[in-house]
């Protein structure tokens, strides 16, 4: 796999372009808001969503249509958006620990993560300097790209439940957007079923790499541009978030620009065993439930059992429940777990996978209840779609 200091690939250029477009739209929003502020001193507040309405390319538009198509499951009724709804920051709006499949009595095995900002994840690889696995998609990194990731839910019996690639391709062949598919991939693009199936995933990747999915429109983004101020509680939370002797959240969720893309992503894309307890609700749903070893099951290494990918904290307030098994429902619950996991063992219970638990960066942080609330308040500034008004100097 390529190292972190790899030369910039064509995919990297697309990601850099995505961030550049998002940054440009922030500047447009700034100019528009300053113009409104000059015209109407007390009427500066306006929604930013109209600024985000950028023109999609034909390939991106095709991917969007596929993403929202509820006829691509067996039985029909479930689309990619069912578990990754835009109004819920591209996470599951039902809020269950794990998502329902197209067959409503079947459930996935892990909490559905947001796909927002997933385009920035590097390819899965082992970094010999950090001595750690980095990147990839899903909680265990088993997919390298968004197109690889998109193929798996389409065929999973626990998700969209299709029985063959041909079933999916045949539907799209007769879908209202079939001609758009041919426009993007050529008049003979349906002739080879497997190739057409891969193109479906490629189109989904095209859409998932747009600013519609990763818009950078949180209060924090506007704060970093100097457009708004954080509240005193949010400022305290940010300081605690970054403080190595307090929350130390930034150790794995850096609040500084990524060295490759320049974007602030609030994840270092590594893997960790946080000592998360088993979720009893998952055991109730699956009579054959077995402990989830995460990364260890992918790389076949005992030293990596129980490790899961560090998620982005962008939109974290809107993507509950939390952790790979959805065991906690609120941000405050999560921060309390980080704070007191090793102090109040009766409350939090044993780790599902007891080996390889990170005991260096969490478990006994010594945070007060107010500090826990402050950190949670800061994390709520990371939700996209913030409506702001220009503040006077």
Order of alpha helices (4+ residues) and beta strands (2+ residues): alpha-alpha-alpha-beta-beta-alpha-alpha-alpha-alpha-alpha-alpha-beta-alpha-alpha-beta-alpha-alpha-alpha
